Amino acid sequence: MKKSPLGNLDIIEFSTLKSRCVYLPDKLMKMQYKYIIECNEFVNAQLIKRGWRRFGEYFSRPNCDNCTACQSLRIDVKNFKFSRSQKRVLKKNSDTRILVRKPSVTYEHLELYEKYHRFMVKKKGWDYYSVDAQSYHDLYVKGYATFGNEILYYRDKKLIGVDLIDYLDDGISSIYFYYDPDYANYSLGVFSMLKEIEFAKKRELDWIYLGYYVKDCDSLNYKVNYKPHQILRNLPSLKEDYDWS
């Protein structure tokens, strides 16, 4: 057992009631949360390595009864080799303009976010939730501190993709990506992942923390195709060691 690194941080912990699982609709889900004001870089990294996901100032992790379908996955950056098809995606996007900066919310962000989610409602049957500037700020802008960034992708002088990430001491936590479906032929989801891997390689970081892989969820099962990778084998507290293998 180790001493918790949370120290004197202002933290509120809670768990949701059981509700319909957003990944496997025939199952119920329950989530643990930590609400941390002014979380620092060290604590953020320690939580991500233990299977937590950050959205704004909230950290969440599944806490479901008798179900382990959500598997935290991280890509082994140092041993990752770009395939021929992935190299073609990079080449196709060679003239896509990229801007890395601290997370923000603009009219362009909100318009693109709305367009993407309405598209995914039709394509994959996602539930639709309206997001205004305040709720977007709470989800994707608050809490970035020294480690949070957004990667913006532009073509034809317009914003076509937004990738939210955190830099950790040993890798990148891939938080969320959304894009303009009118540019789907550019394989922007794949492109954004490959750029994260490139950024990690340049910084000599070991891992891309991809969040949850769920075998029977079409929106998440693509992650297992990025190899080599590791799966988190336990759900440790901050006082316990994590086991990736």
N, C-alpha and C positions, 0 to 999 in steps of 0.2 A: 504494500500500500504506500502511496505517495501523498505528500501534503498537497492539498488543492491549490492551484495557482490563482484562484479567483480573488484572494486577498480581501480588500475593502471595497470592491466593486459593488455598485448598487444593482441588485439582482432580484427579480420576481420570478418564481418558478411555479408552473401550473401544468395541468394535463387536461385535454379536452374529453368530453363524453364520447361514447362510441357513436359513430355516424357512418354513412355509406362510404366505402373506400373510393377515392378518386382514381385509383389505379386499377383495382379489381372490383367492379361494381357488385359482384355477388358476395363480397365480404364486407366486414365492418372494420373501421380503422379508429385508432386512438393515438393522439400525438402528445408528446412531451414538449414543453416550451421553457426557454429561459429568456426573459426580457432583461437585457443588460444595457444600461446607460453608460456611454463612453467606454465601450469595450476596447481594450488595447490589442495591439498586434499579437502579442504572445498568447493571450487567452483565446483570441479568435482562432489562431492556428491549432491550439490544443483541442479546441472543440471540434473543428473540422476533421482532425485526425481521428476523432472518436465517433464519427458518423453524424455529427450535427450539421445543419445547413443554416446559413445566415440569410435573412431577408430583412433589411433595415436593421433595427435594434433587436429583432427577435431571432432566436436560434430554435430550431425544431428538429425532432427526431421521432420516428415511429415507435410506439410503445403498445403494440397490438397483442392481444391474447392469442396464443397458439398459432401465430403466423410469423414467418420470417422471410416473406416474399421480397421485401425491400432489402436489397443488398448494396451496401456502399461500395463503389468501384473507383479505383484510381489507375490511370495509365502510367506505365513505366516509360518515362520520357527518354531516358538515356539509351534504352534498347529498342525504341520505336523506330521503324524504318518506313518511309513513305512508299506506298504501293504505286504502281503505274497509274491506276485510276485516280489516286489522290494527287499525284503530280499533275495530272491533266486538269484537275479542279483548280490547283494553284495557278497553273498557266492560264486557264480561262479567266481567272480573276486578277491577272497581273496588272491590269490598269484600274482596278478598284482602289479608290483612295481610302486610306485608313488614318483615323485620328484617335489617339489614346489620351484620355483626360479623366478628371474626377467626375463621378456620376452627377447627372443633372436632369432636370425635367423641362422640356420646352414643348411648344405646340407640335413641332415635328415629331418628338418622341410619342406624344399622346395619340396623334393621328396614325402613326405607324403601328403602335401597340394595338389600337382599336381595329385597324385593318387586318392585322395578323390574326387576332383572336376570333374575329368574325369568320375568317377563312378556315380556321381550325375547327370551329363549331360545325361547319358544313363538311369538312374533309374527314374529321375523326370523331365527331360527336362530342366535343368538349362542352362542358357547361360554360355558359356565358356570364361574365361578371363585368359590369361597367366600372371603369377606373377613371377617376378624375385626377387633377394635378396633385391634390393633397394625398390621396391614397397611393398614387404612383411614387410620390416623394417618400412616404412612409415605408413602402415596400423595397424600393431600389436605390434611394439616395441617402436616407438617414443612416448613420452608423458606419460610414465608409472610413472614417478616421484617416490613418496613414496608409492603409492597405488596399482600400477599394478603388477600382477604376472601371470606366466604361470604354469599350472599343467601338468606335463608330465607323460604319462602312458607307461609302458614297459612290454612286454612279450617276451619270447624267445630271450632275449638280444637285442630286437629291439624296436624302438619307434613306438607305435601303436595309440597314441592319444595325442592331444594337446588342452588344455582348457585355454582360455584367460579370466582373471577375474580382477576386481578392488575391493579392500576392501573399503567400506564406513564406516561412523561412526555408521550406523544402519543396515548394511547388506553387501551383495556381489552383484556386478553388473556382470552378466554373459554375456560376450562380444561375444565370438565365440568358437565353438568346431569343430574339424575335426578329423577323425580317419581313420585307415586302414580298408577298406571294407573286406579284407581277414579275419578279426576278428569280423565280424558282429554278429556271434553267441554269442558273449559275451555281446551284448546289451550295447555297450560302450557309446552311447548317454545317455541312462538312467543311467548308472553307473556314468558318470561324473556329472550328475545333482544330484544324491544322495550323491556323495562325497562333492559337494558344500554345500548341506544341512547339512551334518555332520560337515564340517568345521565351518559353521555358528553357529550350535548348540554349538560346543565346545567353540567358542568365545562369546557366548551369544548374538548373533546378531539376529535381528528380521525378516529380509527380504532377499529373493533372487530376485533381479530385473532382470526379464527375457527378457526385451525388448518387442517387439510387438507380440501380438497375433492377427492373422487374421483368422476369422472363415472359410473362403472359400479358404484358402491357405494351402495345405497339409503339406508344409515344416514348418509351424508356428502354426497350430491349435492344435498340441500335447500339447502345453503349458497349455491349459485350464484343462488338466487332473491332474495337480499337485494342490491338494486342501488341506486346504483352501487357497484361493488367493484373491487378491484385484485388481481392475481395476482403472487406473487414469481417473477421470471423467472430467478433464479440461486440457487445455494446457497453463498453466500460464507462465508469464514472471518471471524473478528472483525477481521482486518486489512484486509479488503476491503469495498468499498461494496456495499450491497444495491440491487436493481433491482425496484421495484414499478411496475407499469403496467397 
